[in-house]
Amino acid sequence: ATREADRRGSGSGSGGNHSNLDHASIPNFQKMGQQGEFVQLTAIMDIDDQEGLSKAFTTKTITAGVSEIETPLSPQQAKEGCDAYAKELYSRIFLWLVGQINSATSAIHSNNPGSDSAKGGRTSKKNDDGYGLIGVLDIFGFEAFETNRFEQLCINYANERLQNVFASDLFESMIEEYTREGLAEDISYETNSNVLDLISGRDGGILNALNEECIRPGGSDMAFVAKVVSQNRNSPRLFRTDRFTKFQFGVVHFAGHVVYTADEFMKTNKDAMSIDLQKISATSSNIIVALMAPESSGDNVRRQLSNNMSKNTVISKFHSQLNSLMKTLKTTQTRYIRCIKPNTKKAPKCMENMEVMRQLRSGGVIAAIKILSASYPNKMDHYAVLKRFRNLGSKPDRSQKVKDQVSTLLTAAFNDFVPPAGDGNA
């Protein structure tokens, strides 16, 4: 569900801010012999039209009315197109691999090899045979480097959305239960809703500002930062200092302060793959490469791209995938496992107390403990209480509901309770 960030940030785990795919190079078209790079590429991609593939990498087709004009790309433009194609192909291969794994391990798809998931598509939460779904979501680690770019914004935004779901699942459900049972009063907890408003709000949100600047003629990274700052001056989650450059802005995330450097944000966000490369991919006999083809053809494709430029950006796709993930999570019974890093040195038998507390606080664990301390930390269902404490009173009336039996049992037990001698409340 978050494959756009995977495409843009697959190299960030090694401590860098750029994907390894950013180092993709244009095939050497001058080596057209038997062992040339381009010949090898066409063989790997299962595309017979070598000349067509060469043009797709080095030229751009512009449609003017009923005629088409081929214009050469600059080396930089060709490099960017090659990068975008490599990243999209990586994404397709990843989805195909997940689909194959699902097909091999899922009873649904084993019985139905023609299912969408077996071909690399999505799986449903339940099918006609009554099968359910058990999923594991490995949440992105919060990232804050010396220089934080577009990839870190995507990853940290995903963290904020998932943290919001965690807070809603845990805190709100607990508060509703305690209030309903009269066990707690005046319970409050910190939310990150104002961070989400800053990042993805409809009016002045960082994501919308970036998309607007990407489709605006003459848009620039500097203008994007200026717009974010001017539209969110009153947000408690946005900060700037005199030491910041014109490309920098800061966000107070749930897990801490992060300063983002926005140069090349627009270039990374556009990441547009050439229509020519998509069309030549359709001729491949490899099913993964063929999936790179546009959903429609000809003028319709160009018209759609022109009318929906903001929807075709990386951040828009990422946002859409996150929304889909959140929708799925809300229909499931979620269990959370919090992993705490004991130290930043990756050393055994070493505990950095302040770092551990920061993680506990940013992960919502401290807030959960406060709520639990305001009520009763131990919970038992009625049947377990009846089974364990039935000897405290008279034999319960089994014709009653279990809840009523427990109420009768505990009422009698509390009435017979005698405080210890010397208790001030005696």
N, C-alpha and C positions, 0 to 999 in steps of 0.2 A: 504493500500500500504506500510505501514511501520510497519508491524506486527512483524518483527524480533526484532526491538528495543522495541516494546511492550512486547515481551517475555522476553527480557533481562533486561528491566528497569521498569517493572510495579510497582516496589516498590519505585522508586526514587522520586515520588511526595510527599512522606512523609518525605523527607529530607535525606533519606539514599541513598547509592550507590549500593545496592544489591536488587534483586527482592525478594519478599516474597516467590516465588517458589524455591529460592535457599535453603530454609529450608525444602524442601520435604524430607521425610524419607522413607527408604526401608520398605516394608510391613514386619510384624513380621511373618516369615515362620514357627516359632516354635509353634505358636498358630493355629494349623490346625483343631481345633474343630469347633463346630457349630457357635460360636461367634468370631472366630479368625479374625484378620485384613485381612489376605490373602483371607479367604473365602468371607468376605464382599467385597473385591476388585474384585474378579472374578465375583461376582453377579452383582456389579455395572457396570462392563465392558462387561457383557453378553458374557463371554468366559467360555466355559464348561471345557476346558482342563486345570485343575488346575496345574497338573505336568508340562505341557508345559510352562505355564506362569511363574511358579517358576524357571524353568531352564533359561528362557529368561532373567529374572532379575539377575540371579546369575552366569551364564556361558556365554561363547562366543564360537561360532562355527567358526572354521577355516577350510577353504577348501584347501586341498592339492591334486591337480590332480582330481581324481574321488572320493576320500575319504574325509570325514568330521571328524574333531577332535574337541571334546568339551573340553575347558579348563576353570577352575574356575576363576571367577573374584575376585580380592581383594575387601575388604569392600569399599575402596575409589573408585575403578572403578565401583562397583555396585551402589554406591551412585551417581556418576556422570551420569551413564546411567539412573538411576531413575529420576534425575533432568531433563535431556534432554527430556525424555519421557513425563514428567509432563508438561513441557513448550510447547512442540509440541501439546499436547492434548489441552492445554489451547488455543493455537492459532487456532486449528481446531474448538473448541467450539465457539470462538469469531466470526470466519467467518460464521459458521452455523447460529449464532444468527443474524448477519447482513443480511444474506440471507433471513431469515424468516421475518425480519422487512421489507425488500425491497418487499418481496412477498405480505405482508399484506397491504402495503401503496402505491405501484406503480400500476398505471393503466395497464402498460405493463404486469406485472406478475400476476395481478389479472385476466386478461383475458387469460393468458397463464400459468396456474399453473404448467406446466411441464417444465418451463424455467430453465436455468442454475442457475439464481440468486435465484429462489425459493428453489433450492437444496443447496444453499450456494456458488454458483459460481459467476463469474463476470457479470456485466451488460454492455451492449453496450450503446454508446452515442445516438444511434438512431436506431429504428427498422423499419420493413416494414410498420407499421401502422403510421409512421411519428411522433412518440413520441420523444421528446427531453429529455435532462437530466439536472436537476438542482442539483448541489452538494455543500456541505459545507465542507471546509477543515479547520480543527482546527489545526493551526500550533503549533508545539512543542514550549514550552517556552525555551529560552536559559538557559543552566545550567552551573553554576560555583560554585562548592563546595570547601571545604578545601581539600578534596581528590576526584579527578575526575578520573573515570575509563572508561572501555570500553563502558558502557551505555551512559555516557556523550559525548564520542566521536561520537557515532552514532547520538544522538539527536542534537548535535551542527552541525554536518555535514549536517543533514537534514535542519536545519535552514539556513545554508549557501547556499544550493541549492535553497531553496524557496526564499531567499533574492535576489539571482541572477535573478530568474524569475521575481520578483517584479521590480527590477531595469530595466530589459530589457523591461518589459511591459510598465512601467511608463515613465522612462527617455528617452529611445531610441525612443519610439513612439512620445514623446513630442518634442524632438530635431529634428526629421525628419519633423514633421509638421511645426515647427517654421522656420526651414531652408528653407523649401519649400515655405513658405509664406513671407520669408524675414523679419521676426520679431525679430530674435535674432542672435547674432554672438558670436563665441568663448565660447560656453557653454560646460562645462566639469563637470563630477561627478566621485566620487570615486566608484570603482568596487571592488568586492571581488574575481575576477578571479584568482589572485595569491594564495588566500587561498585554492580555489578548486584545483588548480594545486598541491599544497603541500599535500592535503589530498588524492585526487583521481587521480593524474597525472599518466600516464602510466610509466614514467621513474622516479623512486625514490619516488613515492607517498606513503603516510603512509599506505593506505589500501593494496596496492600491496606488500609493504615490510612485512606487517603482514601475508598476505597469503603465501608469499614465505617462511617465517620462520616457518609457521605451517606445511608445507609439507617437509621441509628440515630435514633430519635425524639429531637429536641432536640440533634442533632449540630451542632457549630460548628467554624469554622476554627481557633479557639484550642485547642479540645480535640484537634483533629487534630494540631496542632504538638506539643502536650504529649505525645500518644501516641507520635509519631515519636521524640521526644527520649528518653522514658522507656524505650522498647523497643530503642533503639539506642545506649545510652550507651557501650558498649564498642566500637562500630564506629570504626575509624580514619578512616573516610571522612565521618563526621558531625561538625560542629563548631558551637559556640555561644560567644558572648562576652557580657559583661555589658552591652554596648551594644545587643544585639539586643532588639527588641520581642517581645511574646508571640506575634506572628504570624510571626516569622522563624526560619529554621534554615539552616545552611550545609552544602554538600556539596563534598567534595574530588573533583572530577571528574578524569578522565585528563588533560584539557587545562588544569585550573586550578581555583581556588576560586570558588564561586558562592554568593551569599546569596540565598535565595528568600523573598519576602514572600507569605504564604499567605492574606491576606484575599481573599475571593471565590473561593478555590479550589473550595469545595463548589458554589457557584452555577455556576461555569464547568464543573465536572465533570458535573453533572446534565444541564444543557442539554437537558432533555427536551422533545420536540416533542409538542404536543397531539394526542391521538387524534382529536379532532373535526376538526382541520386535515388529518390524514392521511386520514380518511374522506371529507371533501369533495373532497380532491385526486383520489380515485378516479373522480370524475365528470367529470374534465377530458378533453377530446379531445386534449390535448397529451401525447405519450407520456412526456416527461420529468416533467411534473407528476404524471401518473397513477402513476408509479413511487413516488411518495411515500406511496402507500396502504399500510396495514398488511398484513403477510403473511397474517394471518388476521383474522377479524372478530368483532364482538360481544364477549361475555363472555370468549371465549378470549384476546383481545388484552389485556384488562385483567388477567386472571388471570396471563398470561405476564409482563406488566410488573411485577405485584406480586411474583411469585415470583423474577424474575430482575433485580431493580433494579440489583444490582451489575454485571451483565453489560451493561446498557444505558447505563452511564456512558461519557463520552468517553474516559477513560483506559483502560477495559476494551476498547473497540473499537480504540483506538490500539495497545494491547498485542497484541491478537489479530492486527491487520494486520502488526505488526512480526514476530510469530512466523511468519506466512505468508511474509513477505519473506525471513526468515532460512532457512526451509526451502527456498525457491527458490534462494537463493544457494549453499547447500551442494550442490546438484545441478549446478552450473555450473562451468566453468573460468573463474575470475575473474582479471582484470587490473586493476591499480590505477594511477591517475594522481593524484599529489599536487600540489595547487596551493598555492603559498606566496605569501603577501602580503608584499611587500618592506618596506612601511611602513604606518603607520596614518594618514598624511596624504593618501593617494591622490595623491602627487606623483611625477613622473617622475624617474629617475636619483637615487633616494634609497633607501638601504639601512639599515634599523634592525637592527643585528646581534642584539641581545638578543631582539627580537620574532621575527626569523627563527629563532633557535635555539629559542625557546619553541614555535613551530609544528612545527619538525622533531622536537623531543623529544615533544610531545604527540601527534604523528601517528605515532609509532613508528619514524620514519626512523633516529634515532640508535641505537635498540636493534637495528634490522636491520643497520646498519653494524657494530656490535660483534660480532654473530653471524658476519657475513661475514668479519671480520678474524680470527676464530678458526679459519677454515678457508681454503679456496682460493677467491678471489673470481671467478676465471674458470672457466667451464664449457664444455666442448666435447663433442659426442657422439662415439662411437667412430669412426664413419665419417670425420668431419672430421679427427680426430687421425691416422688411418691415411693419409688423402690428403695431409695436410700434412707428416708426418714420416716417410713410408715410405723416404725416401732415407738415413735415418740408419743403417739396418742392411741385412741381406741381404733379398732379395726375399721378401715374406711368402707363406705358403702359403694360397692362395685357397680351398682346400678347407675351411679352418677357419672358425669363426664370426668375425665382425668383432671381437668383444670379445677373443677369444683371440689374434687376429693383433696387436692393439694391445698386449696384455700381453707377447707375445714380442718385439715391436719395442722397447718401452720398457725391458724387462729387459736386452736386448742393448745398448741405448744407454747405460744407466746403468753397465753393467759396463765399457764402453769409455771412460767419462768420466774425464778426467785433470784434476784441479784446477789452477788457475793457479799458477805458481811463487810461493813466498812465502806461500801460504795456510797458516794455522796448522793446518788440518785435514789437510794433505797427509801 
